[in-house]
Amino acid sequence: MTMDTNAAGDGAGALLAELRARCPTAMSVRATDIPDLRIHLGRRVLVALSSRADGHLRCGTYATVAACRALGFTAEPDSGQMTARFDFRPDRDDIGNLFAVAGAAAAAITD
């Protein structure tokens, strides 16, 4: 799956549309030129999804590893800017769980 969100019928465009449709009022979903998809609370990025060579999406988040695992993701500590990372597969994983991860990230950064 590519992250070109402008391509008609593209899987990433469909994912972006579904994320925007299901996004809680306090949050927003945006596509960037990097390219990736991000779930924001205000100006703060809570979750970032980027494509991998194997076709899966890599999710980075400020949620704890334990919170991500509790939601069924095989999370590991992130060595970069985020707290945790895991693979997200739209064909297998519930998109709604990304918003649960975003909620956990919001709680973690406001503690």
C-alpha positions as CSV (number, residue, x, y, z in Angstrom):
1,M,0.0,0.0,0.0
2,T,1.4,3.4,-0.9
3,M,0.6,6.5,1.1
4,D,-0.3,8.6,-2.0
5,T,-3.7,9.8,-0.7
6,N,-4.6,11.5,-3.9
7,A,-4.8,8.4,-6.0
8,A,-8.4,7.4,-6.8
9,G,-9.2,4.1,-5.4
10,D,-5.9,3.8,-3.7
11,G,-5.9,1.9,-0.4
12,A,-4.3,4.7,1.5
13,G,-6.9,7.1,0.2
14,A,-9.6,4.7,1.4
15,L,-7.9,4.4,4.8
16,L,-7.6,8.1,5.1
17,A,-11.3,8.5,4.3
18,E,-12.3,5.9,6.9
19,L,-10.0,7.4,9.5
20,R,-11.6,10.8,9.0
21,A,-15.1,9.4,9.1
22,R,-14.5,7.6,12.4
23,C,-12.3,10.3,14.0
24,P,-13.5,11.6,17.4
25,T,-14.5,15.2,17.5
26,A,-11.5,16.3,19.6
27,M,-9.0,14.7,17.2
28,S,-8.1,15.2,13.6
29,V,-6.6,13.0,10.9
30,R,-4.1,14.5,8.4
31,A,-2.0,13.3,5.5
32,T,1.5,14.7,5.1
33,D,4.0,15.0,2.3
34,I,6.5,12.6,4.0
35,P,4.1,10.7,3.2
36,D,2.3,9.4,6.2
37,L,-1.0,9.7,8.0
38,R,-1.2,11.3,11.4
39,I,-3.8,11.5,14.2
40,H,-3.6,14.8,16.1
41,L,-5.0,16.3,19.2
42,G,-4.7,20.0,18.5
43,R,-1.3,20.5,17.1
44,R,0.2,17.4,18.9
45,V,0.7,14.2,16.9
46,L,-0.5,11.2,18.8
47,V,-0.2,8.5,16.1
48,A,1.8,8.4,12.9
49,L,1.3,5.8,10.2
50,S,3.9,5.3,7.5
51,S,4.2,2.7,4.8
52,R,6.8,-0.1,4.8
53,A,8.3,-2.0,1.9
54,D,6.4,-5.1,2.8
55,G,3.1,-3.3,2.3
56,H,2.2,-3.1,6.0
57,L,1.9,0.2,7.9
58,R,4.3,1.1,10.7
59,C,2.6,3.0,13.6
60,G,4.5,5.2,15.9
61,T,2.8,6.6,19.0
62,Y,3.2,8.3,22.3
63,A,1.0,5.6,23.9
64,T,2.9,3.2,26.1
65,V,3.9,-0.2,24.9
66,A,1.6,-1.8,27.5
67,A,-1.4,0.2,26.2
68,C,-0.7,-0.8,22.6
69,R,-0.3,-4.5,23.6
70,A,-3.5,-4.3,25.6
71,L,-5.3,-3.4,22.4
72,G,-3.9,-6.4,20.6
73,F,-0.9,-4.9,18.8
74,T,2.6,-6.4,19.0
75,A,4.2,-3.3,20.2
76,E,7.8,-2.6,21.0
77,P,9.6,0.4,22.4
78,D,10.4,3.0,19.8
79,S,14.0,4.2,19.6
80,G,13.1,7.5,18.0
81,Q,10.8,10.3,19.0
82,M,7.7,8.2,19.8
83,T,7.2,5.9,22.8
84,A,6.0,2.7,21.0
85,R,5.8,1.3,17.5
86,F,3.9,-1.6,15.9
87,D,2.7,-2.8,12.5
88,F,-0.8,-2.0,11.5
89,R,-2.6,-4.0,8.8
90,P,-5.9,-2.5,7.8
91,D,-7.1,-5.9,6.4
92,R,-6.6,-7.5,9.8
93,D,-6.6,-4.8,12.5
94,D,-9.5,-2.7,13.7
95,I,-9.1,0.9,12.6
96,G,-11.1,2.0,15.7
97,N,-8.2,0.7,17.8
98,L,-6.0,3.4,16.3
99,F,-8.2,5.9,18.1
100,A,-7.9,4.0,21.3
101,V,-4.1,4.1,20.9
102,A,-4.5,7.9,20.2
103,G,-6.5,8.2,23.4
104,A,-3.8,6.4,25.4
105,A,-1.2,8.6,23.8
106,A,-3.2,11.7,24.8
107,A,-3.4,10.4,28.4
108,A,0.4,9.7,28.4
109,I,1.4,13.1,27.2
110,T,-0.9,15.0,29.6
111,D,0.1,13.2,32.7
